[in-house]
Amino acid sequence: MNLRRQALALCAFLIAGAALLAGPAGRSGRLERRETLQEHRIAQGTQSGTLTPLELATLQRQDARIGARIDHAQADGVVTVGESLRINHAQNVESRRIYRKKHNDRMIP
């Protein structure tokens, strides 16, 4: 009976440890996935003609800055909650900016 409890405790410990290790990677993955989706939105706006060259350059420059923030946050191997929140806020701002620029009635003829 004692051996069984020890085995269960060891399994619980290993599962909890795996969950802790997956946490920061999960944050990092979400940030990168969102950045990729925003890049696709920008590309779609370029293809459809709803983004002018100046708007495209502005959005790409800001997207590169967010990418640099993500790279910097991942440099030490752990994306902290604070870093994740700041990057998420920057991505929210960028998302609004993409929407506004795609829907501002300026189109490439």
N, C-alpha and C positions, 0 to 999 in steps of 0.2 A: 504494500500500500504506500509506503514512504517513497519508494522508487517511482511509483506512478505519479505522485504529487510533484516530485522533482522534475520529471519529464514534462508534465503539463506546465510547470512554472518556467522551465527552459523554453518551451515552445512559445509561451506568452511573451517572454522576454525577447525572443528573436523576432516575433511578429511586430512588437512595439518598436524595436530598433529599426526594422525595415521601414516602418511607417515614418519614423523620424527622419531617416535618410532620404526618403522619397519626397518629403515636404518641400524643402528648398528647390529641388529639381523640378517639382511641379509648378512652383511659382515662376521659375525661369522659363519653363516650357510654354506656359500661358503667355508670358510677355513676348516671347519670340513668335509664337503662333499669331498673336494679335498684330504684331509688326508686319508679318508676312501678309495677313489679310488686308491691312491698310495699304501695303504696296500694290496689291491686286486692285484695290479700289482706285488708286491713283492711275494705274495702267489702264483700267477700264475707262476712266474719264478721258485719258489721252486718246484712246482708240475711238471713242464716240464723239470726240471733238468738243466736249463740254469744258475741258480745261485748256486755257491758253498757254503758250510757252512760258510766259512769266509766272503764271499760277503753278504750272508744273515744276518749274525751277524752285519756287518757294517751298512747295510741299516736299519735294525731294530733299532739299537742304534740311528741313525740319525732321524729316524721317531719318536722315543720316545722323542727326544729333541724338535722336532717341535710340538708334542702334548703338551709338557710341556709349550712351548711358548704360544700356544693357550689357555691353561688353565690359565696361568698367565695373559694373556690379558683379559680374560673373568672374572677374579676374582673380579674386581670392577663393573662388570655389563655392561660396555661399552667398545667395541673394537674400539679404535680410528683409524683414517685414517693412522696415522704413524705406529701403531702396525700392522695394516692390511697389509701395504706395506712391512714391514720388514718380516712378516710371509710369505707373498706371494713370496718374493724373496728367502727365505729359501726353500719354496716348489718348486720353479723353479729349484734351484740348485739340490734338491733331485730328481726331475723328470729326469734331465739330468743324474744324477748318476745312477738311476735305469736303464735307457735305455742303458747306456754304459756298465754296469755290465751284463745286460741280453744279450748283443750282442758282447761280447769280446771273443768269441770262446772258452771259458772255460766251460766245461759241466761236470756234474756228470755222470760217466759211468753207 
